Amino acid sequence: MEGLRDCDQCGSAFEPRREHARFCTAACRIAWHRDNAGTPWPGETALSWSAAAMGDAARRLADGRDLDLPQALAVISETVWWVTMVDATVVRYHHADYDRTLAGLSPAERRTAEGTLGGLRFVRNWMGYHADPADFIRPPEATAGDQPAAQWTWEPIPAPAAGPAPTTRQWEMNRYRDYRTCLAGHTTGHTITTSITFLARLPAIGDHTGKIALLPHDE
């Protein structure tokens, strides 16, 4: 059936509630981790270097000045890519820690964290593939040339066309709503900082992110 995948532990087909879900039940997830205790998880090395790459990309976003549109798009899309890759890796290999960290946030903080990351996943999947990259962002109104890419603003864009599968379509529409709610009208620096601030709270990330010098608030 469309949208089903096999559980990594028992092999049963299940309908995932999350994009990166690997197990059909919590019992299978616990059993898999118990069976693989003491064995380095394949995601550990990837998480280490992708978190470091995320920090480097975010610093380039903060420091990038005098950029034309193609240059700004390259810096912004690279940062979005690494943030969403780190997020996906933690969800895949540290699912319980991820849920506990979300549960420790206030309702408003949780909505912001989940919505911002969902919006960035929409950007990753659509910018340059299904929509013109130039439609996604605009430079500051005044003296655009000397402003860092972190001060460029996400633009509202039309809803995506229907996808090939109902489950995929629903995920994309949820991400699109997150984009309109949490990204559109905000600066790239604000949304990247919001995402990294949440990811840095995860035990699996620890000190990998380093100090990210981005704008904490829209200006």
DRENKOLMI-599495 format. One record per residue (C-alpha): chain; residue number from 1; x, y, z. Coordinates in Angstrom, 1 decimal, padded with zeros to 4 digits, m for minus. Example, Ala and Ser with C-alpha at 12.3 -4.5 7.8 and 13.67 -1.06 7.14 Angstrom:
# DRENKOLMI-599495
SITE  mol  seq      xx      yy      zz
SITE    A    1   012.3  m004.5   007.8
SITE    A    2   013.7  m001.1   007.1
This chain:
# DRENKOLMI-599495
SITE  mol  seq      xx      yy      zz
SITE    A    1   000.0   000.0   000.0
SITE    A    2   001.1   003.6  m000.7
SITE    A    3   002.9   005.2   002.2
SITE    A    4   003.7   002.0   004.2
SITE    A    5   007.3   001.1   005.2
SITE    A    6   008.9  m001.9   006.9
SITE    A    7   009.8  m001.8   010.6
SITE    A    8   013.6  m001.9   011.2
SITE    A    9   013.1  m004.3   014.1
SITE    A   10   010.3  m006.8   013.3
SITE    A   11   009.9  m006.2   009.6
SITE    A   12   006.2  m005.5   009.8
SITE    A   13   004.6  m003.0   007.4
SITE    A   14   003.4   000.2   009.1
SITE    A   15   002.1   003.6   008.3
SITE    A   16   004.7   006.2   009.6
SITE    A   17   003.4   009.1   011.7
SITE    A   18   006.7   010.9   011.1
SITE    A   19   008.8   011.3   007.9
SITE    A   20   011.8   009.5   009.4
SITE    A   21   010.0   006.9   011.5
SITE    A   22   011.8   003.5   011.5
SITE    A   23   009.7   001.4   013.9
SITE    A   24   006.1   000.3   014.1
SITE    A   25   005.8   000.6   017.9
SITE    A   26   007.7   001.9   020.8
SITE    A   27   008.4  m001.7   021.9
SITE    A   28   010.2  m002.3   018.6
SITE    A   29   012.3   000.9   019.0
SITE    A   30   013.3  m000.1   022.5
SITE    A   31   014.1  m003.7   021.4
SITE    A   32   016.3  m002.4   018.5
SITE    A   33   018.3  m000.1   020.8
SITE    A   34   018.7  m002.9   023.3
SITE    A   35   019.9  m005.3   020.6
SITE    A   36   022.3  m002.7   019.3
SITE    A   37   023.7  m001.4   022.6
SITE    A   38   027.5  m001.3   022.5
SITE    A   39   027.5  m001.1   018.7
SITE    A   40   028.3   002.3   017.3
SITE    A   41   025.2   003.7   015.6
SITE    A   42   025.6   004.5   012.0
SITE    A   43   024.2   007.9   012.6
SITE    A   44   026.8   008.9   015.2
SITE    A   45   029.6   009.8   012.8
SITE    A   46   027.2   011.5   010.4
SITE    A   47   025.7   013.5   013.2
SITE    A   48   029.0   014.7   014.5
SITE    A   49   030.3   016.1   011.2
SITE    A   50   026.9   017.3   010.0
SITE    A   51   026.3   019.3   013.2
SITE    A   52   029.8   020.9   012.7
SITE    A   53   028.9   021.6   009.1
SITE    A   54   025.6   023.2   010.2
SITE    A   55   027.5   025.5   012.6
SITE    A   56   029.9   026.5   009.8
SITE    A   57   027.1   027.2   007.3
SITE    A   58   025.2   029.3   009.9
SITE    A   59   028.3   031.4   010.5
SITE    A   60   028.7   032.0   006.7
SITE    A   61   025.0   033.0   006.7
SITE    A   62   025.6   035.6   009.4
SITE    A   63   028.9   036.9   007.9
SITE    A   64   027.9   036.9   004.2
SITE    A   65   027.7   040.5   003.1
SITE    A   66   027.6   042.2  m000.3
SITE    A   67   025.9   039.1  m001.9
SITE    A   68   023.9   039.1  m005.1
SITE    A   69   020.8   037.0  m005.4
SITE    A   70   022.5   033.7  m006.6
SITE    A   71   025.2   034.0  m003.9
SITE    A   72   022.6   034.7  m001.1
SITE    A   73   020.5   031.7  m002.3
SITE    A   74   023.5   029.5  m002.2
SITE    A   75   024.4   030.5   001.4
SITE    A   76   020.9   030.2   002.6
SITE    A   77   020.1   026.9   000.9
SITE    A   78   023.3   025.4   002.2
SITE    A   79   022.4   026.4   005.8
SITE    A   80   018.8   025.0   005.4
SITE    A   81   020.2   021.8   004.1
SITE    A   82   022.5   021.2   007.1
SITE    A   83   019.9   022.2   009.7
SITE    A   84   017.3   019.8   008.2
SITE    A   85   019.9   017.0   007.9
SITE    A   86   020.9   017.3   011.6
SITE    A   87   017.3   017.4   012.6
SITE    A   88   016.5   014.3   010.5
SITE    A   89   019.5   012.4   011.9
SITE    A   90   018.5   013.1   015.5
SITE    A   91   014.9   012.1   014.8
SITE    A   92   016.1   008.9   013.2
SITE    A   93   018.7   007.7   015.7
SITE    A   94   017.8   009.6   019.0
SITE    A   95   014.0   009.5   018.8
SITE    A   96   013.4   009.3   022.5
SITE    A   97   015.8   012.2   023.3
SITE    A   98   014.1   014.3   020.7
SITE    A   99   010.6   013.7   022.1
SITE    A  100   011.8   014.4   025.7
SITE    A  101   013.4   017.6   024.6
SITE    A  102   010.2   018.7   022.9
SITE    A  103   008.2   017.7   025.9
SITE    A  104   010.4   020.0   028.1
SITE    A  105   009.4   023.1   026.1
SITE    A  106   006.4   025.3   026.8
SITE    A  107   003.5   024.8   024.3
SITE    A  108   004.4   028.0   022.5
SITE    A  109   008.1   027.0   022.3
SITE    A  110   007.2   023.6   021.0
SITE    A  111   005.0   025.0   018.3
SITE    A  112   007.7   027.4   017.3
SITE    A  113   010.4   024.7   017.2
SITE    A  114   008.4   022.1   015.3
SITE    A  115   006.9   024.7   013.0
SITE    A  116   010.2   026.3   012.1
SITE    A  117   011.9   023.0   011.4
SITE    A  118   008.8   021.9   009.3
SITE    A  119   009.0   025.1   007.3
SITE    A  120   012.7   024.6   006.7
SITE    A  121   012.0   021.0   005.5
SITE    A  122   009.5   022.6   003.0
SITE    A  123   012.2   024.9   001.7
SITE    A  124   014.7   022.0   001.4
SITE    A  125   012.3   020.0  m000.7
SITE    A  126   010.9   022.7  m002.9
SITE    A  127   013.4   025.5  m003.4
SITE    A  128   015.1   024.9  m006.7
SITE    A  129   013.2   021.7  m007.4
SITE    A  130   009.5   022.7  m007.6
SITE    A  131   009.7   026.4  m007.2
SITE    A  132   012.0   029.2  m008.4
SITE    A  133   014.5   029.9  m005.6
SITE    A  134   014.2   033.6  m006.2
SITE    A  135   010.5   033.4  m005.1
SITE    A  136   011.5   032.3  m001.6
SITE    A  137   013.5   035.2  m000.3
SITE    A  138   014.0   039.0  m000.7
SITE    A  139   016.8   041.3   000.4
SITE    A  140   016.2   044.0   003.0
SITE    A  141   014.5   047.1   001.7
SITE    A  142   017.4   049.5   002.2
SITE    A  143   021.1   049.2   001.4
SITE    A  144   020.6   045.6   000.4
SITE    A  145   024.1   045.1  m000.8
SITE    A  146   025.9   045.4   002.5
SITE    A  147   023.4   043.5   004.6
SITE    A  148   024.2   039.9   005.7
SITE    A  149   022.2   037.0   004.2
SITE    A  150   020.8   036.5   007.7
SITE    A  151   018.7   039.6   007.2
SITE    A  152   017.1   038.5   004.0
SITE    A  153   013.4   037.7   004.4
SITE    A  154   011.3   034.6   003.6
SITE    A  155   008.5   035.4   001.1
SITE    A  156   005.0   034.0   001.1
SITE    A  157   004.6   031.6  m001.8
SITE    A  158   001.6   029.7  m003.3
SITE    A  159   000.6   026.3  m002.0
SITE    A  160   002.4   023.4  m003.8
SITE    A  161   000.6   021.3  m006.4
SITE    A  162  m000.8   017.9  m005.5
SITE    A  163   001.7   015.3  m004.7
SITE    A  164   001.8   011.7  m006.0
SITE    A  165   000.7   009.9  m002.8
SITE    A  166  m001.8   010.9  m000.1
SITE    A  167   000.7   010.5   002.8
SITE    A  168   003.4   012.5   001.0
SITE    A  169   000.9   015.1   000.0
SITE    A  170  m000.3   015.5   003.6
SITE    A  171   003.3   015.9   004.9
SITE    A  172   004.1   018.5   002.3
SITE    A  173   001.0   020.5   003.0
SITE    A  174   001.8   020.4   006.8
SITE    A  175   005.3   021.7   006.0
SITE    A  176   003.8   024.4   003.7
SITE    A  177   001.6   025.6   006.5
SITE    A  178   004.6   025.6   008.8
SITE    A  179   006.4   027.7   006.2
SITE    A  180   003.6   030.3   006.0
SITE    A  181   003.3   030.4   009.8
SITE    A  182   006.8   030.3   011.0
SITE    A  183   009.1   031.4   008.1
SITE    A  184   007.2   033.8   005.8
SITE    A  185   007.8   037.4   006.9
SITE    A  186   010.8   036.5   009.1
SITE    A  187   014.5   036.8   008.4
SITE    A  188   016.6   033.7   007.5
SITE    A  189   018.8   034.5   010.5
SITE    A  190   015.9   034.4   012.9
SITE    A  191   014.5   031.1   011.6
SITE    A  192   018.0   029.4   011.5
SITE    A  193   018.8   030.7   015.0
SITE    A  194   015.4   029.4   016.3
SITE    A  195   016.1   025.9   014.8
SITE    A  196   019.7   025.7   016.0
SITE    A  197   018.7   026.9   019.5
SITE    A  198   016.3   024.0   019.8
SITE    A  199   018.8   021.4   018.3
SITE    A  200   021.5   022.5   020.6
SITE    A  201   019.3   021.4   023.6
SITE    A  202   019.4   017.8   022.4
SITE    A  203   021.8   015.6   024.3
SITE    A  204   023.0   014.1   021.0
SITE    A  205   024.2   017.4   019.7
SITE    A  206   026.0   018.7   022.8
SITE    A  207   028.9   021.0   021.9
SITE    A  208   028.9   020.2   018.2
SITE    A  209   027.1   023.4   017.2
SITE    A  210   029.6   025.7   018.8
SITE    A  211   028.6   029.4   019.1
SITE    A  212   026.3   030.5   016.4
SITE    A  213   026.5   034.3   015.8
SITE    A  214   023.1   034.9   014.2
SITE    A  215   020.4   037.5   014.8
SITE    A  216   018.2   036.3   017.7
SITE    A  217   015.3   038.5   016.6
SITE    A  218   014.0   040.0   013.4
SITE    A  219   014.9   043.6   012.9
